[in-house]
Amino acid sequence: MDLYKAIQDLYAEKEKLERVIASLEELQRTAGSIPVLPKPAKRRGRKSMSPSERQEVSERMRKYWAGRRGPENPENTETTEKTGTAEPEA
């Protein structure tokens, strides 16, 4: 293969690659003009609880406060009567 023919083949291949690159760039520009929908923003703040989760928390807190109060002592009722936080009699 002579050198002149090799150079011509390379120039032909270069032109072919330039056309392919130009067409790909055109596709990229037209695809870029299509608005891409933004991802939905993450919610901030507290997560809302389902009714079953709320029930679990309620039971857990009921057990917690029952343990904190301990057995009903007359001393506890006197203290609550003095502070006025006891339940009113019916």
C-alpha positions in Angstrom: 0.0 0.0 0.0 1.5 3.3 -0.9 1.6 6.2 1.4 -0.6 8.5 -0.7 -3.4 5.9 -0.7 -3.1 5.4 3.1 -3.4 9.2 3.7 -6.5 9.4 1.5 -8.1 6.5 3.4 -7.4 8.2 6.7 -8.9 11.6 5.5 -12.0 9.7 4.3 -12.3 8.0 7.7 -11.8 11.4 9.4 -14.6 13.0 7.4 -16.9 10.0 8.2 -16.1 10.4 12.0 -16.7 14.1 11.8 -20.2 13.5 10.3 -21.0 11.0 13.0 -19.8 13.3 15.7 -21.8 16.2 14.3 -25.0 14.0 14.2 -24.4 12.9 17.8 -23.9 16.5 18.9 -27.2 17.4 17.2 -29.0 14.6 19.0 -27.5 15.8 22.3 -28.7 19.4 21.7 -32.2 18.3 20.8 -32.4 15.9 23.7 -31.1 18.6 26.0 -33.9 21.0 25.0 -36.5 18.5 26.3 -37.2 19.6 29.8 -36.1 16.9 32.3 -38.6 16.6 35.1 -36.9 17.4 38.5 -36.9 14.7 41.1 -39.5 15.3 43.8 -38.1 17.1 46.7 -37.6 15.1 49.9 -40.1 15.8 52.6 -38.8 17.6 55.5 -40.0 17.4 59.1 -41.4 14.6 61.0 -42.7 11.4 59.4 -46.3 10.8 60.0 -47.3 7.6 61.7 -49.7 5.0 60.5 -52.5 4.0 63.0 -50.7 0.8 63.8 -47.5 2.6 64.6 -49.4 5.0 66.7 -51.1 2.2 68.6 -47.6 0.6 69.3 -46.3 3.8 70.6 -49.4 4.2 72.8 -49.0 0.8 74.3 -45.3 1.3 74.9 -45.8 4.6 76.6 -48.6 3.2 78.7 -46.2 0.5 80.0 -43.5 3.1 80.5 -45.7 5.4 82.6 -47.2 2.5 84.6 -43.6 1.5 85.5 -42.7 5.1 86.4 -45.7 5.5 88.7 -45.2 2.1 90.4 -47.8 0.7 92.7 -50.5 3.1 93.9 -49.3 4.5 97.3 -51.3 6.7 99.7 -48.3 9.0 99.7 -48.7 9.6 96.0 -52.4 10.5 96.3 -51.6 12.9 99.2 -49.0 14.6 97.1 -51.4 15.0 94.2 -54.1 16.3 96.4 -51.8 19.0 97.8 -50.8 20.1 94.3 -54.3 19.9 93.0 -53.5 17.6 90.2 -55.7 14.7 91.4 -58.8 13.8 89.4 -62.0 15.5 90.7 -64.5 13.2 92.6 -67.7 12.5 90.7 
